[in-house]
Amino acid sequence: MASQLQARSDDLQLVPPAAPEIGPDDVDLLHQISVELIGERDRTELYGKIVDAAVSITRSQFGTMQLLCPKDDPSGHGGQLQLLCHRGLPPHAVKFWQWVKPTAHSSCTVALKVGQRAIIPDFEAWDDIAGTPDLVAFREAGIRAAQTTPLLSRDGALLRMISTHWTEPHRPSARDLRLLDILARQAADLLERTIREEALQTREQELERACEALRDSELRQTMLTGEMSHRVKNLFALVNTMIRFGAKSATDKDDFARSLSGRLHALAEAHHLVLAGEATASVSELEHIIRSVVEPHQSADSLRFDLTGAAVSVRPESISGLALVINELATNAIKYGALASDEGTVAVSWSTEDDHLSVRWEERGGAAVEAAPERIGFGSRLLDSTIVRQFGGAFSHDWQREGVVVSIKLPLTSILG
């Protein structure tokens, strides 16, 4: 067993006293303590039970457990002893000893310096503590004597410090110290086990979080792959429709190439807007969508498109359809309508009313419209497919002599971001 370090140098015992015999009552006490400690898995509760056991063995009025804070600890208390658990201490004493510096005068700092148990039989008789705030604190707490026993791991690492204090001058008996040594060994083993179990539990939780993150990543990847496949299939289907119906309505191959190129450009611009919105988790303004599509058709000499309307936010999945509709109207205006003339213009206006978005496409300044077209071309089919089937809306053409007016009505729920 560890030798006992007394407060006065002339009382220092470098050779431990002979270990006393343990009587039946002490065996029962140790058994009760063991049962209490072994079954405890919560570290904080274990601290309290160890201190209670030490107080019971030494018949002291106070008990504490402390932890040596690492020197590089970011708390600013590196190298100090932190109070983890206490019994019997008044509030002002708890506050005073919450952190104990190595330079303080106490049995715990002496034990820390020498690496073994330290006993202060009488603080009033200890010359080193005379006239210090530490002695004042002991007096105010009603503490006259103390002992501190380090709790060491099997490889000698300091796990915790356990101290007991008395209200009168006191020197623990050989029996008390023997039982304290047994308690210290068992407590150190249990603390080491609990610390290892908590560390293992922490690693298991970290591993579970990592596995959960991996599962989430795999799920997102699967969803992304499925979404990409869905979009590519839709894109191919749309392009196929453009080619099939566009070829039927084109006058020649050059006309077909121009119209298909314009539609693909609108589709590409819409796709760009969709990706931009998804990348920033944001919506696009309707005016920005319309302006992006008609910008290539603007004249360098005059403003051919007049855009007016309230701010309307469009969610990413609705951008492509709206862009294709605007492109189709612009393409028809260039081929057959107002924009086929240098003086032709298009006024695009929109507004929200109740639960609908109303869009008006009004062409002016082109050749006079004599009558509505006799046959339905691909453009009309695309408008029907997008406005009616995709968005659940409606549209109509008013073939006025000054130019066609297209009125579109869409449910806000189908486009709002």
MIDRENZA-491672 format. One record per residue (C-alpha): residue number from 1; residue in three letters; x, y, z. Coordinates in Angstrom, 2 decimals. Layout:
N
 num residu       X       Y       Z
 NUM    ala       X       Y       Z
...
END
This chain:
417
 num residu       X       Y       Z
   1    met    0.00    0.00    0.00
   2    ala    1.03    3.59   -0.55
   3    ser    2.98    5.24    2.26
   4    gln    1.23    7.99    4.20
   5    leu    2.39   11.60    3.80
   6    gln    1.68   13.69    6.87
   7    ala    1.49   17.47    7.08
   8    arg    4.65   17.91    9.14
   9    ser    7.96   16.64    7.84
  10    asp    8.77   15.00   11.14
  11    asp    5.54   12.98   10.86
  12    leu    6.30   11.72    7.32
  13    gln    5.99    7.94    7.13
  14    leu    7.92    6.51    4.21
  15    val    7.15    2.94    5.30
  16    pro    3.43    2.12    5.57
  17    pro    2.16    0.70    8.82
  18    ala    1.37   -2.98    9.02
  19    ala   -2.00   -3.74    7.44
  20    pro   -4.59   -4.55   10.08
  21    glu   -6.90   -7.51   10.01
  22    ile  -10.31   -6.86    8.46
  23    gly  -13.16   -7.85   10.76
  24    pro  -16.53   -9.34    9.82
  25    asp  -18.26   -5.95   10.02
  26    asp  -15.77   -4.45    7.61
  27    val  -16.23   -7.36    5.22
  28    asp  -19.98   -6.72    5.24
  29    leu  -19.38   -3.00    4.66
  30    leu  -17.06   -3.67    1.72
  31    his  -19.56   -6.13    0.28
  32    gln  -22.38   -3.58    0.46
  33    ile  -20.15   -0.97   -1.15
  34    ser  -19.12   -3.38   -3.92
  35    val  -22.73   -4.23   -4.70
  36    glu  -23.57   -0.51   -4.94
  37    leu  -20.61    0.34   -7.13
  38    ile  -20.51   -2.63   -9.50
  39    gly  -24.08   -2.17  -10.67
  40    glu  -23.64    1.54  -11.51
  41    arg  -23.05    2.44  -15.15
  42    asp  -23.66    6.19  -14.97
  43    arg  -20.37    7.98  -14.32
  44    thr  -21.88   10.89  -12.36
  45    glu  -23.85    8.53  -10.12
  46    leu  -20.71    6.43   -9.67
  47    tyr  -18.81    9.51   -8.44
  48    gly  -21.42   10.07   -5.75
  49    lys  -21.43    6.46   -4.60
  50    ile  -17.64    6.35   -4.35
  51    val  -17.62    9.53   -2.25
  52    asp  -20.43    8.17   -0.06
  53    ala  -18.42    4.98    0.46
  54    ala  -15.28    6.94    1.43
  55    val  -17.27    9.07    3.90
  56    ser  -18.80    5.93    5.39
  57    ile  -15.43    4.16    5.76
  58    thr  -13.62    7.10    7.34
  59    arg  -16.63    8.36    9.33
  60    ser  -15.92   11.87    8.02
  61    gln  -18.27   14.83    7.77
  62    phe  -17.31   15.85    4.23
  63    gly  -16.23   14.14    1.02
  64    thr  -15.15   15.23   -2.46
  65    met  -13.96   13.85   -5.79
  66    gln  -11.77   15.83   -8.18
  67    leu  -10.43   15.53  -11.72
  68    leu   -7.06   16.86  -12.90
  69    cys   -7.73   19.11  -15.89
  70    pro   -5.22   18.60  -18.77
  71    lys   -2.64   21.38  -19.05
  72    asp   -3.69   22.22  -22.61
  73    asp   -7.41   22.34  -21.79
  74    pro   -9.10   25.25  -23.63
  75    ser  -11.17   26.13  -20.54
  76    gly   -8.22   28.06  -19.09
  77    his   -8.08   25.77  -16.04
  78    gly   -5.30   23.52  -17.32
  79    gly   -3.36   21.82  -14.52
  80    gln   -6.05   22.55  -11.92
  81    leu   -8.22   20.14   -9.97
  82    gln  -11.92   20.31  -10.83
  83    leu  -14.58   19.48   -8.24
  84    leu  -16.79   16.72   -9.64
  85    cys  -18.77   15.62   -6.62
  86    his  -19.09   16.70   -3.00
  87    arg  -20.84   15.78    0.21
  88    gly  -21.51   18.10    3.15
  89    leu  -19.83   21.23    1.79
  90    pro  -21.66   24.58    2.15
  91    pro  -22.32   26.53   -1.09
  92    his  -19.51   29.07   -0.54
  93    ala  -17.02   26.22   -0.07
  94    val  -18.21   24.51   -3.26
  95    lys  -17.64   27.75   -5.15
  96    phe  -14.19   28.30   -3.60
  97    trp  -12.97   24.77   -4.38
  98    gln  -14.65   24.35   -7.78
  99    trp  -11.19   24.78   -9.26
 100    val   -8.05   24.23   -7.14
 101    lys   -4.69   25.42   -8.42
 102    pro   -1.60   23.25   -7.81
 103    thr   -0.16   26.08   -5.70
 104    ala   -3.07   25.97   -3.25
 105    his   -2.65   24.57    0.26
 106    ser   -4.70   21.40    0.63
 107    ser   -4.33   17.67    1.03
 108    cys   -5.34   17.23   -2.64
 109    thr   -2.52   19.45   -3.95
 110    val    0.01   17.69   -1.71
 111    ala   -1.20   14.30   -3.00
 112    leu   -0.95   15.63   -6.55
 113    lys    2.66   16.69   -6.02
 114    val    3.90   13.46   -4.43
 115    gly    1.67   11.06   -6.39
 116    gln    0.33    9.26   -3.33
 117    arg   -2.02    9.68   -0.40
 118    ala   -1.62   12.82    1.68
 119    ile   -3.00   13.36    5.21
 120    ile   -3.39   16.72    7.00
 121    pro   -4.25   15.82   10.63
 122    asp   -4.79   19.48   11.61
 123    phe   -4.83   22.45    9.25
 124    glu   -4.30   24.81   12.17
 125    ala   -1.01   23.04   12.97
 126    trp    0.26   23.13    9.37
 127    asp    2.84   25.89    9.09
 128    asp    2.64   26.20    5.28
 129    ile   -1.04   27.15    5.26
 130    ala   -0.84   29.82    7.98
 131    gly   -2.09   33.24    6.82
 132    thr   -3.44   32.00    3.45
 133    pro   -6.95   32.28    1.96
 134    asp   -7.01   28.47    1.94
 135    leu   -6.93   28.33    5.75
 136    val   -9.70   30.92    5.91
 137    ala  -11.79   28.79    3.55
 138    phe  -11.24   25.67    5.67
 139    arg  -12.24   27.56    8.81
 140    glu  -15.39   28.95    7.21
 141    ala  -16.37   25.49    5.98
 142    gly  -15.74   23.98    9.44
 143    ile  -12.97   21.68    8.18
 144    arg  -10.04   20.90   10.48
 145    ala   -8.45   17.77    8.95
 146    ala   -8.36   15.97    5.60
 147    gln   -6.92   13.12    3.61
 148    thr   -6.69   12.66   -0.17
 149    thr   -6.25    9.33   -1.95
 150    pro   -5.43    9.28   -5.69
 151    leu   -7.41    6.85   -7.81
 152    leu   -4.88    5.31  -10.18
 153    ser   -5.44    3.05  -13.17
 154    arg   -3.66   -0.29  -13.41
 155    asp   -0.91    1.37  -15.45
 156    gly   -0.48    4.21  -12.94
 157    ala   -2.46    6.97  -14.69
 158    leu   -4.27    9.40  -12.40
 159    leu   -8.00    8.96  -12.89
 160    arg   -9.49   11.00  -10.05
 161    met   -8.74   12.22   -6.49
 162    ile  -10.98   11.31   -3.56
 163    ser  -10.82   13.27   -0.30
 164    thr  -12.53   13.09    3.09
 165    his  -12.60   15.90    5.66
 166    trp  -13.29   16.12    9.39
 167    thr  -14.52   18.93   11.63
 168    glu  -11.95   18.06   14.33
 169    pro   -8.22   17.24   14.21
 170    his   -8.08   13.69   12.96
 171    arg   -5.64   11.04   11.85
 172    pro   -7.26    8.11   10.00
 173    ser   -6.66    4.72   11.60
 174    ala   -4.77    1.92    9.88
 175    arg   -8.09    0.17    9.46
 176    asp   -9.60    3.21    7.70
 177    leu   -6.64    3.52    5.37
 178    arg   -6.70   -0.20    4.55
 179    leu  -10.38   -0.02    3.61
 180    leu   -9.75    3.20    1.67
 181    asp   -7.05    1.42   -0.31
 182    ile   -9.46   -1.40   -1.16
 183    leu  -12.13    1.14   -2.13
 184    ala   -9.62    3.13   -4.19
 185    arg   -8.57    0.05   -6.15
 186    gln  -12.12   -1.01   -6.87
 187    ala  -13.25    2.54   -7.63
 188    ala  -10.35    3.08  -10.04
 189    asp  -11.13   -0.16  -11.87
 190    leu  -14.83    0.73  -12.12
 191    leu  -14.06    4.26  -13.29
 192    glu  -11.67    2.94  -15.90
 193    arg  -14.33    0.47  -17.06
 194    thr  -16.99    3.19  -17.19
 195    ile  -14.71    5.57  -19.10
 196    arg  -13.89    2.83  -21.62
 197    glu  -17.58    1.95  -22.02
 198    glu  -18.51    5.60  -22.54
 199    ala  -15.72    6.01  -25.07
 200    leu  -16.92    2.86  -26.87
 201    gln  -20.51    4.14  -26.78
 202    thr  -19.37    7.48  -28.20
 203    arg  -17.51    5.74  -31.02
 204    glu  -20.55    3.56  -31.72
 205    gln  -22.76    6.67  -31.88
 206    glu  -20.27    8.37  -34.21
 207    leu  -20.21    5.26  -36.38
 208    glu  -24.01    5.13  -36.42
 209    arg  -24.16    8.80  -37.42
 210    ala  -21.61    8.14  -40.16
 211    cys  -23.62    5.13  -41.38
 212    glu  -26.82    7.18  -41.29
 213    ala  -25.13    9.94  -43.28
 214    leu  -23.93    7.32  -45.78
 215    arg  -27.43    5.87  -46.07
 216    asp  -28.85    9.36  -46.61
 217    ser  -26.19   10.01  -49.24
 218    glu  -27.00    6.75  -51.02
 219    leu  -30.70    7.56  -50.91
 220    arg  -30.09   11.04  -52.31
 221    gln  -27.88    9.51  -55.02
 222    thr  -30.61    7.03  -55.91
 223    met  -33.20    9.80  -56.01
 224    leu  -30.87   11.97  -58.07
 225    thr  -30.24    9.15  -60.53
 226    gly  -33.96    8.51  -60.82
 227    glu  -34.71   12.20  -61.28
 228    met  -31.98   12.52  -63.90
 229    ser  -33.33    9.48  -65.76
 230    his  -36.84   10.94  -65.60
 231    arg  -35.70   14.30  -66.93
 232    val  -33.63   12.79  -69.73
 233    lys  -36.56   10.61  -70.83
 234    asn  -38.88   13.61  -70.79
 235    leu  -36.33   15.65  -72.72
 236    phe  -35.97   12.98  -75.39
 237    ala  -39.74   12.65  -75.61
 238    leu  -40.13   16.40  -76.01
 239    val  -37.40   16.64  -78.67
 240    asn  -38.93   13.68  -80.50
 241    thr  -42.29   15.44  -80.52
 242    met  -40.66   18.64  -81.77
 243    ile  -39.01   16.79  -84.63
 244    arg  -42.05   14.71  -85.59
 245    phe  -44.63   17.49  -85.63
 246    gly  -42.19   20.20  -86.68
 247    ala  -41.28   18.25  -89.78
 248    lys  -44.94   18.03  -90.77
 249    ser  -45.57   21.77  -90.42
 250    ala  -42.28   23.01  -91.95
 251    thr  -42.28   24.34  -95.51
 252    asp  -38.79   23.05  -96.26
 253    lys  -35.71   21.72  -94.53
 254    asp  -34.31   25.18  -93.80
 255    asp  -37.59   26.21  -92.20
 256    phe  -37.56   23.00  -90.19
 257    ala  -33.96   23.58  -89.07
 258    arg  -34.67   27.15  -87.98
 259    ser  -37.80   26.30  -86.03
 260    leu  -36.23   23.26  -84.37
 261    ser  -33.11   25.26  -83.49
 262    gly  -35.22   27.98  -81.87
 263    arg  -37.18   25.49  -79.81
 264    leu  -34.05   23.72  -78.68
 265    his  -32.54   27.08  -77.72
 266    ala  -35.59   27.88  -75.61
 267    leu  -35.41   24.43  -74.05
 268    ala  -31.72   24.90  -73.25
 269    glu  -32.33   28.33  -71.73
 270    ala  -35.16   26.92  -69.64
 271    his  -32.93   24.06  -68.52
 272    his  -30.29   26.59  -67.46
 273    leu  -32.85   28.48  -65.40
 274    val  -34.05   25.25  -63.80
 275    leu  -30.52   24.23  -62.78
 276    ala  -29.75   27.71  -61.47
 277    gly  -32.90   27.65  -59.34
 278    glu  -32.18   24.18  -57.96
 279    ala  -28.53   24.98  -57.22
 280    thr  -29.51   27.97  -55.09
 281    ala  -32.78   26.48  -53.78
 282    ser  -34.48   29.56  -55.18
 283    val  -37.31   30.46  -57.54
 284    ser  -37.19   32.47  -60.78
 285    glu  -39.20   35.53  -61.63
 286    leu  -41.65   35.17  -64.52
 287    glu  -40.30   38.32  -66.18
 288    his  -36.77   36.89  -66.14
 289    ile  -37.99   33.68  -67.79
 290    ile  -39.85   35.55  -70.54
 291    arg  -37.00   37.99  -71.11
 292    ser  -34.44   35.15  -71.37
 293    val  -36.49   33.49  -74.12
 294    val  -37.34   36.57  -76.22
 295    glu  -33.97   38.30  -75.88
 296    pro  -32.48   36.57  -78.98
 297    his  -35.41   37.94  -81.02
 298    gln  -34.96   41.56  -79.96
 299    ser  -33.92   44.01  -82.67
 300    ala  -30.76   46.03  -82.34
 301    asp  -32.57   49.07  -83.74
 302    ser  -35.85   49.01  -81.84
 303    leu  -37.57   47.40  -78.90
 304    arg  -39.78   44.68  -80.31
 305    phe  -41.01   43.22  -77.01
 306    asp  -42.71   45.21  -74.25
 307    leu  -42.91   43.27  -70.98
 308    thr  -45.11   44.46  -68.10
 309    gly  -46.47   42.65  -65.08
 310    ala  -46.34   42.05  -61.39
 311    ala  -43.61   40.03  -59.70
 312    val  -44.48   36.35  -59.93
 313    ser  -42.16   33.66  -58.58
 314    val  -41.98   30.40  -60.53
 315    arg  -40.75   27.15  -59.03
 316    pro  -37.96   25.30  -60.94
 317    glu  -40.10   22.41  -62.24
 318    ser  -42.46   24.83  -64.01
 319    ile  -39.80   26.90  -65.79
 320    ser  -39.29   24.61  -68.83
 321    gly  -42.97   24.53  -69.72
 322    leu  -43.40   28.29  -69.47
 323    ala  -40.23   28.92  -71.49
 324    leu  -41.40   26.59  -74.27
 325    val  -44.79   28.34  -74.42
 326    ile  -43.20   31.79  -74.75
 327    asn  -40.73   30.50  -77.34
 328    glu  -43.53   28.96  -79.39
 329    leu  -45.47   32.22  -79.40
 330    ala  -42.32   34.17  -80.35
 331    thr  -41.50   31.70  -83.14
 332    asn  -45.00   31.98  -84.58
 333    ala  -44.81   35.78  -84.39
 334    ile  -41.54   35.76  -86.33
 335    lys  -42.73   33.29  -88.99
 336    tyr  -46.33   34.34  -89.48
 337    gly  -47.18   37.23  -87.20
 338    ala  -46.21   40.76  -86.25
 339    leu  -42.46   40.10  -86.00
 340    ala  -42.34   39.02  -89.64
 341    ser  -42.50   42.78  -90.32
 342    asp  -39.76   45.19  -89.31
 343    glu  -42.33   47.43  -87.64
 344    gly  -44.01   44.64  -85.72
 345    thr  -44.05   44.54  -81.93
 346    val  -45.32   42.24  -79.18
 347    ala  -46.71   43.37  -75.82
 348    val  -46.55   40.70  -73.13
 349    ser  -48.41   41.47  -69.93
 350    trp  -49.44   39.38  -66.96
 351    ser  -51.27   39.72  -63.69
 352    thr  -52.56   37.57  -60.86
 353    glu  -56.24   37.45  -59.98
 354    asp  -57.77   35.25  -57.29
 355    asp  -56.08   31.89  -57.80
 356    his  -54.99   32.32  -61.42
 357    leu  -52.20   33.87  -63.46
 358    ser  -53.36   35.64  -66.60
 359    val  -50.86   36.19  -69.46
 360    arg  -51.71   38.29  -72.53
 361    trp  -49.63   38.07  -75.72
 362    glu  -50.64   40.90  -78.07
 363    glu  -49.08   41.36  -81.51
 364    arg  -49.25   44.70  -83.35
 365    gly  -47.69   46.36  -86.42
 366    gly  -47.50   43.35  -88.71
 367    ala  -49.45   42.43  -91.80
 368    ala  -53.20   42.55  -91.41
 369    val  -54.77   39.31  -90.22
 370    glu  -57.48   38.33  -92.64
 371    ala  -58.67   35.15  -90.94
 372    ala  -57.74   32.47  -88.43
 373    pro  -55.51   29.68  -89.79
 374    glu  -57.46   26.74  -91.14
 375    arg  -55.27   23.96  -89.74
 376    ile  -53.80   23.30  -86.31
 377    gly  -50.01   23.14  -86.41
 378    phe  -47.42   21.80  -84.03
 379    gly  -47.26   25.10  -82.15
 380    ser  -50.89   24.84  -81.15
 381    arg  -50.41   21.23  -80.12
 382    leu  -47.43   22.21  -77.97
 383    leu  -49.46   24.98  -76.33
 384    asp  -52.26   22.55  -75.62
 385    ser  -49.86   19.93  -74.25
 386    thr  -48.13   22.40  -71.96
 387    ile  -50.81   24.88  -70.88
 388    val  -53.74   22.50  -70.63
 389    arg  -52.24   19.12  -69.82
 390    gln  -49.17   20.07  -67.83
 391    phe  -50.43   23.14  -65.96
 392    gly  -54.18   22.51  -66.00
 393    gly  -54.85   25.89  -67.56
 394    ala  -56.54   27.25  -70.67
 395    phe  -55.67   29.44  -73.65
 396    ser  -57.42   31.13  -76.56
 397    his  -56.56   33.01  -79.78
 398    asp  -58.25   36.21  -80.85
 399    trp  -57.40   36.78  -84.50
 400    gln  -57.81   40.55  -84.65
 401    arg  -57.00   42.39  -87.88
 402    glu  -54.20   44.36  -86.13
 403    gly  -52.62   41.14  -84.89
 404    val  -53.32   38.00  -82.91
 405    val  -53.99   38.20  -79.18
 406    val  -53.28   35.05  -77.13
 407    ser  -54.82   34.85  -73.67
 408    ile  -53.45   32.30  -71.22
 409    lys  -54.88   31.45  -67.82
 410    leu  -52.91   29.22  -65.41
 411    pro  -53.68   28.05  -61.86
 412    leu  -51.25   29.70  -59.45
 413    thr  -50.80   26.39  -57.66
 414    ser  -49.18   24.94  -60.78
 415    ile  -46.41   27.52  -61.10
 416    leu  -45.85   29.48  -57.91
 417    gly  -42.56   28.95  -56.09
END
